[in-house]
Amino acid sequence: MIIADKKIMPQIVFSARHGDYAEASSLLNRLMLDISKSLSSGKISPTEMNSVLQILQNIFAAQKSQDWVRIADIIEFDLTKIGQTA
């Protein structure tokens, strides 16, 4: 199952890496809504859900420290993999 719109993740990564933090933040909010809907659907296995929740914790920690490069890395290298296999 795809957990979020595939197009939004590269947009967040691009915006975050190019210093457009307002755009990255707005897109990140949309991504979180997509993920929330997927998690609520019941179509994600417990293992996949645990992986997604761990990734979300990492994103929130990076966001708290305003580390947009780390957020981009997490989305590009971790969340994208889950999105392809979930």
Secondary structure, DSSP 8 states (H G I E B T S, - for coil): ---S-TTHHHHHHHHHHTT-HHHHHHHHHHHHHHHHHHHHTT-S-HHHHHHHHHHHHHHHHHHHTT-HHHHHHIIIIIIHHHHHH-
